[in-house]
Amino acid sequence: MFIAQVQSYRNGNLTFLFAGLCGEENDIHSLRLGSVDVDEITTTNTGNFTLTKEYGVIADAIKLNESERNNDNLLLHEFHKIAAMAQRNAISLTTASPFRTYYQAMIRNTGGRGSARQQQVASEVAKVLGSENGTLSRDMDRIVEKKCAVKIGGIFTLTARINHSCDPNAEVRGQEYADCNIDIVAKRTIQCGEELCISYVNLGSQPSSSIISRNRRRKELRSRYLFDCQCNRCI
């Protein structure tokens, strides 16, 4: 995100690319991003978190010149702000598993499920994945997913502007990340003029009246997103 901002300035665009996303410079302390500046630690001060080292590495890598290093929009405090935005707005995704696609194609191309050829190929695949008796088990696809289905965080600037609710009327669909897109899907009928809301946390299956569930939700939202939820369900 910082590199994109630098490139934007180099192209003559002075607009901040991520305006409207929540996140401020000082949020890195609450989010515990980076490392504590040991020079600031005293008997009364535990020190502040900083990303000075990370900033320096990236600044050197993209060859920030002296003028750019003195540009208020490209200084360390701006790097801290962007890092906080990344932490508070990222959506966790997992790339699509290649094993599922392969397995479905294998069934189609070997005569169908249960055919002699399909069973032979499935047995060979199972042995490659570590099965001694050539039998595919339910968790074998996880062996492939662990190596190939990468877990990542993505910044989707429009979706990041959607507010949270513990009783959302929409949800994010993006677990099978394959085309650089995610979808916002309605969970129920949404009235004209009604605000779209999604949940930033896993709501689980606990009843809405559960005080423990509410406290846990609020604790996670405070820790990860730095706000106290005031949605209708929490109130």
Buried (B, 14 or more C-beta within 10 A) or exposed (E): BBEEBBEBBEEEEEEBBBEEBBBBBEBBBBBEBBEBEEEEEEEEEEBEBBBEEBBEEBBEEEEBEEEBEEBEEBBBBBBBBBBBBBBBBBBEBBBBBBBBEEBEEBBEEBEEEEEEEBBEBBBEBBBEBEBEEBEBEEEBBBBBBEEEBEEEEBBBEEBBEBEBBBBBBBBBEBEBBEEEEBEBEEEEEEEEEEEBBBBBBEBEEEEEEEEEBBEBBBEBBEEEBBEEBEBEBBE
